[in-house]
Amino acid sequence: MPPDEQGGQALSSAARPATGIRRWAERNDTLVSLLVPAFLLGMGRGFIVPVLPLLAIDFGAGATGAGLLIFVPMVGGVIVSLPTGYLMDRIGRRSLLIASTLLLSLSALLVLRASSFNEILVYMGINGLAQQMWQMTRLTVIADSSAQNRRGRMITGMAGVNRAGTLLGPLAGGAIALLDLRIPFLLFGIFALLATVPSYLFVRETAPAVLARRRGEAAAAAVDVSWARLITRPVLVLFAAQFMANVGRGGVQGQGGIYVAYAAFAYGLNSLALGGVSSAMGVVGIPVTLMAGQVMDRFGRKRTIVPASALLAVGLGIMGGVAWGELGLPFFIFGFVVINLAVSFMAGSMQTLGSDVAPAAARGKFFGVNRLIAEAGSASNPGIFTLSVAIIAGAGGFTVAFLSMGGFAVAASLLIGLVLRETLRRE
């Protein structure tokens, strides 16, 4: 065949419109480029969920140590929130996505060589720092590149994929931990390293300032939003509600958190049983999370946040009663299911609300402050738990912790329901 004909056929083939999976991938490139990392990191984090309280027991750190293993990663998230926000606007989103997964892998692998409980606390703090970097950056990429009436589905889709990973992780991690409590950290490190690959290959830069610099548009690259314009009344209400909501739901980190710690001490469950409970919550959560995205994009953000926060308060009240009455495992599971239903229905909703009000020219700056407040709230959850069980002995400490968190959940529901206006715009 003549070369010109071959070239003509190649051009025709290249110009042929994509169909099927390829066409869907091209139209949803941002979502596809982040789906695989979300699943891998969710599974990796799920591996270590049933292990954390048992590590505390193994080192003789007790219930307070178990709470610290949940609290310290959240402190890392608080510390890194503002710097990450500024770096996203200055150096771009893509480099931070890659760096964060590499740091997650390193911090998990370092646990393998830890010889003291304090060392593990340091490595888990680094792990929480890296996790926050990744979560903030992926959220900003979605906000940069998606239509407002599709953000709810995209963000909850990411949350759903992450939960699918955590569904498989705890049960597998709990079974493997029967051999050695640290093997799940090895798996987490490997999965985090694998999560770097799709981010490196497929994620495209979306930071306006970085893209402007690449085009040589110095004036556009300098565009920013002053704090006076950034801190509006809706933003202040959002920040307050974000803090309160996260105090209430922060302990469900990785499908377990403080509740897995409570079950380990109250019922003496081993790693396999704790992993099974956590994985079961993933089954409950995934379809609810995906449904929440549809509700948010069709009916508004408040339609998920207000009832979910109220249900979370109910679940925490049930858990407080379980702790006070020292009720059996079935009562704990019932309360845990209610809490997970609420958190699953709320998953991604506050992030979607934030993406609605974030200024396009300074999303990194906005999310830096927003996530700082959110992580402070999340860290307050195991902080309340740790402080309560350290000061008040026995069932009373657990009861005070759960009821205190429930009070914050009620406050979040009232604030969003009565003060904040709906942010979904009909397009």
Buried (B, 14 or more C-beta within 10 A) or exposed (E): EEEEEEEEEEEEEEEEEEEEEEEEBEEBBBBBBBBBBBBBBBBBBBBBBBBBBBBBBEBEBBBBBBBBBBBBBBBBBBBBBBEBBEBBBBBBBBBBBBBBBBBBBBBBBBBEEBEEBEEBBBBBBBBBBBBBBBBBBBBBBBBBBBEBBBBBBBBBBBBBBBBBBBBBBBBBBBBBBEEEBBBBBBBBBBBBBBBBBBBEEBBEBBBBBBBBBEEEBEEBBEBBBEEEEBEEEBBEBBBBBBBBBBBBBBBBBBBBBBBBBBBBBBEEBBBBBBBBBBBBBBEBBBEBBBBBBEBBBEEBBBBBBBBBBBBBBBBBBBBBBBBBEEBEBEBBBBBBBBBBBBBBBBBBBBBBBBBBBBBEBBBBBBBBBBBBBBBBBBBBBBBBBBBBBBEBEEBBBBBBBBBBBBBBBBBBBBBBBEEBEEBBEEE
